């Protein structure tokens, strides 16, 4: 249990205790007490506590939901360089949540969040690096604790080459690896006096999303001058590090020739990367790429397989597209029952045109076929 004698003026400790109350670790879970602890630290200018308090207001956890207060606390933390707060603030400006909508401000804060991974700042000594990691771990940061575990093993999970470059090996827990903050990677590198090889470490999902969002602002010209080339650069930053949404967006620019030379092969390649991660929009587009033979060898079977993956997730356009393949037996065995099923499912989720096609098809179907198809529609669930 937490001792009651913690100093009221110790912002770090108050924030740490707030986290414990928030998660119910060693104490009875109490969101209101977490808010009180975060506020004590936030009032002293503690950036992480300001971000945590903003999150409590944003979600209405322990306090009445208040987007205006959330935005104010996120701003305080963001101005101190807190990446998560910068991202949240950008999102609130983009959506007009908690105040006026301002795409220029959104782009500014997304850019700062996205560029967090570009800092070369490192602790000056190994002792300082270890102190920073202990400090983060004490606040409940599992990522910092993981890095400390590596330190305790003095190199376990790391390799070193003659060029003094450190490469952090991928641990068994991929989720933990992919959520590792850039800062802890820099810390670990400096612990052993190595240069940090940035390309070996995945960026924060938050930073990747921020890069993608910056790309969208340039694509649509929201708050900035419309610039497809700038959009390509931002999408590519996130896409090359595995962010499926950015891969999808980048593929679209290659397909349309916006900001880059038109290149169907590149479009297909990026759609495939996103589709392999289960991103339904990319699976639908990749299916169409194969259907039309754009940048790939035309293949109805491959088209049908990708469209089905998207349709199974409830993607409306893919459901309608798949219905057409079943109607004409392209890449699949011809089936009016399946065509009707997929058109009806697309109609259920808002595609009125698909509903009309389904009704037309129903006029030519036998009663038992129509009954079978309606049963399939009734019992369908997204995968």
Helices and strands as residue ranges (DSSP letters): H 11-23, H 31-42, H 47-59, H 67-78, H 83-95, H 103-114, G 115-118, H 126-138, H 142-152, E 158-160, E 165-168, H 174-178, H 182-191, E 195-196, G 198-200, H 205-220, H 228-239, H 244-256, H 264-275, H 280-292, H 300-312, H 316-328, H 336-348, H 352-362, H 367-379
